[in-house]
């Protein structure tokens, strides 16, 4: 099931993304195959019901699919990406945080930070946590995962290279686009990840090339901290990262999920 978070007429809700069936088409309404949102009663992390009230996807504004308490990101989890930046594959996962204020949704603008002259895209698979968990054993990882979405770990590369800590380079406002929705029924083991800028392919990889699996990452992270429903883990980026400039449109597409699209603007 694909679950989106959206606003319409000033109201915010969650909805299941559905395609209109042929027997549901009436004159003057949506066409067969058009996407609609079946509004969810309550929140999706617990047992929920679909209300049966449907709104066209074209009539709503998609929001970040979750509002994480924290985003835990993993660096250098693809060997070719580590190599392209002149780095060794780390002996243990390199983890860092992106704050909640960095999160934006599909269609929102990435604001180019004033303190950087070299901002890069990093297409990533994001894991969304569905229940509070700590010290998760490997065999229980699937029980705590709510689903998966697309992410762009936008990075001020010049700042990352000159500062020992990555907080500013990877945590600035709008540096964590997520979306367009969460896919709850997906095998993440071997998915295509692609990034385009202005329609030109920049990154193309597969999740099977991760050095550490999702199970590895959840076990490693929850040894140290409690994860809450809606928290997000970024799993690293494949090779091909590169610069973004004001005016660019960057899109992250992951097989089985969809496409996350954002425009780059100058910070006002």
N, C-alpha and C positions, 0 to 999 in steps of 0.2 A: 504494500500500500504506500502511496505517496502522500505525505502530509505536509501541507503548506501553512504558513502563518501569513495573514493578510489583513489589510484594512479596507473598509468600504463605508462611505458616508460617516466617517469619524469613528467607526467601531472596529475593534480588533478581534479577530477570531482565528481558530484553526479550522482547516477543512481538508477533506480527503479529495485528492485530484482524481477526477473521473472523466471518461470520454462519453459523450452523448451517444446512446444507442439509437439505431434506426427506428425502433418502435416508440421512442420518446420524442421524436421530432414532430413539431406542429407548425403550421404556417406562421411565418413571421418570427419564429424562435431560432435557437441555435441549430446548426446543421449537424448531421451525423459525424461523429469523430471530433467535434469541437470539445475543448476541455472546460469543465465546470468544477466548482468546489462545493462538495457536500459538507455543510457546516457541522462541525463536531460539537456535541454536548460535553462541556467540561474541558479537561486538558488531556492530551494524548498519552501521557506517561502512565496513566492508570487505565483501568477498564473504561471504555467510553462507548457512546452510541452515536450513530450518524443521525442527524436530525431529519434528513430528507429534504431540507431546504437547500436548493442549489443556486449558486450565482455564477455567471460566466467568468472565467478566468480573465477575459479581456476587460472586465469592468472593475477589477480590483487592483490595488497596489500590493505587490508581494513585499513582505517584510523579511528580515532575517528569519529563517525557519525556527530558530531557537534563540533564547536570550541566555547565553551561558554565564554562570557565575565566574567561570575561568575557561580559558582556552590554553591547553597544554600542547605545545608544538614540539616536534622532533626534527632535529637537524641532521643532514648528511645520512639519510636512510636509503639513498640510492647511490651505488658506487660510482656510476658515471657522473652524477652531479657533483659528488665530492671531488672527483678528479678534475672536472672542468674549472673549478675554483682553486685548484692547487692544494686540496686538503686530503689528508689520509682518512680512511674509514675509521671512525672512533671505536675503541674497544667496548665501550658501553654506550647506550643511547644518549645523545645530547638533547636535553630537554630545556625548554624555555617557555615563558608565559607571554601571551598576548592579552591585554586587558579587555574587559567587556566594552569599553569605549572605542575599541578598534573595529568592532563588528558592524558590518553593513549588509544589506541584502542585494539580491539581483536587481539591477536597474539603478541602484544608488551610485553616487559618484565617489571615486577615489580622489581624495584631495592631495595633490602633490605637495609634500612638506617643504616649507621654506628653508629648512636647514640641510637639505640634500640636493645634490646635482646628479645623482645616479640612482634611480628607483627601478627595481626589477620586479617582474612577475614570477610567481612560483605556483604552478598548478598542483593541487594536492587533493587526495581523498581525505575527507573528514569523518571521524567516528563520533556519533552522538550518543551520549550515555543516557540510559533510561531509568536507572534507579540508583539510590545512594549506595555506594560500595567502597570498601577498603580491603586491602590485602586479598585481592581476587585470585583464586587458584586458576590455573590455565583452563581446566575443564569447565569452569563457570563463566568464562568471558562472554560467551554468547548470551548468557542470561542477563547481563548488565548492559548490553548494547541495544539501544533503541533503533538505530538505523544509520544511514550514511548519506552524506551530502557532498557537494563540490565546495572547494575552498581555494582561495588565492592568498598565499602567504606573502603579501606585498612587502618588499624589503628595501630600505635605503642602504644600498650596497656599500657606498662610500663611508657611511657612518658605521656600518657593521665592521668594516675593515680597520677603522681607526679607533674604535672603542671596544674595550675588552668585554663589556657586558652588552647584550643585544637589545636591551629594553627600549631604547629610543629607535634603533634601526628597524625593529620589527613590531613595535607596540604603538606607533603613532596613530592618531585618529584616522579611521577609514582604512586601515591596513589589513583588515581581515574580512573580506567579502565571503559570505556563505550563502548557499542556495542552489537552485531556486526553491527546493523543498527537500524533505527527508524521505528517502526510500527505505522502508522497514523490512522488505523481503528481498534480500540481495546477498549473493555469495561474493565477498570482496576479494577473493583470492587471486583472480586473474582478469582484471578489468583494464580497458584502454583508458589512458588519461591523455587529454590533448589540450593545448593552449594555443589560441590564435590571437594575433594583434592586428586589427584592421583587416581581418579575414585571412591573413597570412599565417601559416602554421609555424609556431616557434618550438613547442614541446610536443613530444609523442613518446609515451612510455606505457608500461604495464605494471599493475600493482604486484604482479608476481616477481618483479625485480627488486622489491623491497628487501633490504638486508635483514631487518627485524620485522616479523609478522605483527599483525594487529594483536594477537594473543600475547606475544612478547611485550608489546608496548603497554597494554593494559596491566599486565602483571607487574612490570617495572614501575609504572607510575603509581599504582595503588599500593605498592610497598611503602610509599612515602606519604601519600595524601589521600583524603577522602574525595571521591568524585560524586557530584550531585546530578540529579536529573537535568538534562539540558546542557551539561558540560560537554566540551568538544575536545577531541584529540586530533591534531593535524599530523599526518603520517609521513611527511617528507615529500620532496619533489623530484621528479626525474630530470635528466639532463635537458639543456636547452634554454635555461633561464636567460633573460635579456632585458634590455632597457624599455621603459615606458616613458612617453612624453605627453605633455598636456595636449589634449585632443584625441588621444588614442582610445580605441575601444578594445578591451581585452575580454576574451571569452574562455572559460574553462569548461570543457565537456568531458564527462565521465560516463562510460558505457553503463547502461542500466539505470542511470540517474537523470541526466539532462544537462542543461547548459546554464552556467552562471555568467552573466554579462555585466560589465561595468565600464563606464566612461571615465577617463582621467581628466580632471579639471585643475585649475590653479587654485590653491587655497586662498579663500577670500579674506 
